[in-house]
Amino acid sequence: MGCGKTSVGQVLAQQLGWSFVDLDQIIVAEAGRSIKEIFADQGEPYFRELESKMLEQVAARAGQVVSTGGGVVIAPANRANMHGNGCIVNLTASVETIAQRVSGDSERPLLADDASVLKIRTMLEVREQFYADADIRIDTTGKDVAAVAKEVLDYSKGSL
């Protein structure tokens, strides 16, 4: 979250001539309500189940750059699905940068009550083992979108 997945993904898709897919938007369209509402009404387990279902549908298609929410990689089946269908890019940033980027965003249910540096650091630490499974990891702190997209393209040349 707050690391530039959507912005970088859109630039990558454009440069590759592929479509850009935001998994969260697919989930919202399928559910007919916001992620915040899904979390409030049915809870995180229901959301994760829907997220996995939508990922499975999306990952089966070629010629696209997919931006996912940061929690999708927690489920082993999701990571296997992503590895089997493409290159997993993990964009990171310093905790302070993330806190600044998500400040005032009321649509992030896991940070709704507390978007502090401590809360974000704790979430990242819990998820680190899953993020470490990515094919490439790029720290976006202090970098513009074009520079990050170039790093992804440079890494993935020959595999796309």
KAKASUL-V56679 format. One record per residue. RES is the residue in three letters. PSI is psi in radians with two decimals (999 if undefined). OMEGA is omega in radians with two decimals (* if undefined). D_FIRST is the distance of its C-alpha to the first C-alpha in whole Angstrom. Layout:
BEGIN
res psi omega d_first
RES PSI OMEGA D_FIRST
RES PSI OMEGA D_FIRST
END
This chain:
BEGIN
res psi omega d_first
MET 2.39 3.10 0
GLY 0.38 -3.12 4
CYS -0.05 3.08 5
GLY 0.33 -3.09 8
LYS -0.83 -3.09 8
THR -0.86 -3.11 10
SER -0.84 -3.14 12
VAL -0.73 3.14 13
GLY -0.73 3.12 13
GLN -0.73 3.12 16
VAL -0.78 3.11 17
LEU -0.82 -3.13 18
ALA -0.75 3.13 19
GLN -0.81 -3.12 22
GLN -0.55 -3.13 23
LEU -0.22 -3.06 24
GLY 0.47 -3.13 25
TRP 3.01 3.03 23
SER 2.71 3.07 21
PHE 2.30 3.14 17
VAL 2.17 3.05 16
ASP 1.92 -3.07 13
LEU -0.66 3.12 13
ASP -0.66 3.11 12
GLN -0.63 3.09 15
ILE -0.74 3.13 17
ILE -0.78 3.13 16
VAL -0.76 3.13 17
ALA -0.74 -3.14 20
GLU -0.75 -3.07 21
ALA -0.39 -3.11 21
GLY 0.38 3.09 22
ARG 2.95 -3.06 20
SER 2.81 3.09 16
ILE -0.70 3.09 14
LYS -0.73 3.12 15
GLU -0.67 3.10 18
ILE -0.82 3.12 18
PHE -0.76 -3.09 17
ALA -0.71 -3.04 19
ASP -0.74 -3.05 22
GLN -0.19 3.09 22
GLY 2.95 -3.09 19
GLU -0.72 -3.14 16
PRO -0.74 3.10 19
TYR -0.78 3.13 20
PHE -0.79 -3.11 16
ARG -0.64 3.10 16
GLU -0.80 3.10 19
LEU -0.70 3.11 19
GLU -0.78 3.13 16
SER -0.73 3.12 18
LYS -0.80 -3.13 21
MET -0.64 3.09 19
LEU -0.75 -3.13 17
GLU -0.74 3.12 21
GLN -0.79 -3.08 22
VAL -0.75 -3.05 20
ALA -0.34 -3.12 20
ALA -0.22 -3.11 24
ARG 2.60 3.13 24
ALA 2.97 3.03 25
GLY 0.74 -3.14 24
GLN 2.70 2.99 20
VAL 2.20 -3.07 17
VAL 2.20 3.04 14
SER 2.20 -3.13 11
THR 2.86 2.99 9
GLY 2.75 -3.06 7
GLY -0.31 -3.11 6
GLY -0.14 -3.08 9
VAL -0.54 -3.06 11
VAL -0.09 -3.14 13
ILE -0.67 -3.13 14
ALA 2.16 3.14 17
PRO -0.66 3.14 20
ALA -0.62 3.11 21
ASN -0.75 3.12 18
ARG -0.73 3.12 17
ALA -0.74 3.11 21
ASN -0.80 -3.12 21
MET -0.76 3.11 18
HIS -0.65 -3.11 20
GLY -0.26 -3.04 23
ASN 0.09 -3.13 22
GLY -2.92 3.14 20
CYS 2.19 3.14 19
ILE 2.10 3.12 15
VAL 2.19 3.09 13
ASN 1.98 3.06 11
LEU 2.29 -3.13 9
THR 3.00 3.05 9
ALA 2.87 3.09 9
SER 2.67 -3.13 11
VAL -0.70 -3.14 10
GLU -0.70 3.12 12
THR -0.78 3.12 11
ILE -0.81 -3.14 7
ALA -0.73 3.13 9
GLN -0.73 -3.09 11
ARG -0.58 -3.10 9
VAL -0.05 -3.13 8
SER 2.23 3.10 11
GLY 0.01 3.12 13
ASP 1.80 -3.07 11
SER 0.01 -3.10 13
GLU 0.07 -3.14 12
ARG 1.71 -3.01 9
PRO -0.56 -3.11 12
LEU -0.22 3.10 10
LEU 0.17 -3.06 10
ALA -0.73 -3.09 13
ASP -0.37 -3.02 16
ASP 1.82 3.11 14
ALA 0.56 -3.09 11
SER 2.84 3.07 13
VAL -0.71 3.14 13
LEU -0.80 3.14 15
LYS -0.78 3.14 13
ILE -0.76 3.13 9
ARG -0.75 3.13 12
THR -0.80 3.11 13
MET -0.78 -3.12 10
LEU -0.69 3.12 10
GLU -0.72 3.13 14
VAL -0.64 -3.08 14
ARG -0.15 -3.03 12
GLU -0.78 -3.11 13
GLN -0.54 3.14 16
PHE -0.72 3.11 14
TYR -0.59 -3.12 12
ALA -0.25 -3.14 16
ASP -0.04 -3.13 17
ALA 2.73 3.09 15
ASP -0.62 3.12 18
ILE 2.50 3.10 17
ARG 2.30 -3.11 14
ILE 2.22 3.06 14
ASP 2.09 -3.09 13
THR -0.03 -3.11 12
THR 2.13 3.08 13
GLY 0.13 -3.14 16
LYS 2.59 3.06 16
ASP 2.91 -3.05 16
VAL -0.76 -3.11 15
ALA -0.69 -3.14 18
ALA -0.69 3.13 19
VAL -0.77 3.11 16
ALA -0.70 3.12 17
LYS -0.72 3.11 20
GLU -0.75 3.13 19
VAL -0.82 -3.13 18
LEU -0.76 3.13 21
ASP -0.72 -3.13 23
TYR -0.75 -2.96 22
SER 0.02 3.10 22
LYS 2.31 3.13 26
GLY -0.29 3.13 28
SER -0.09 -3.14 26
LEU 999 * 25
END
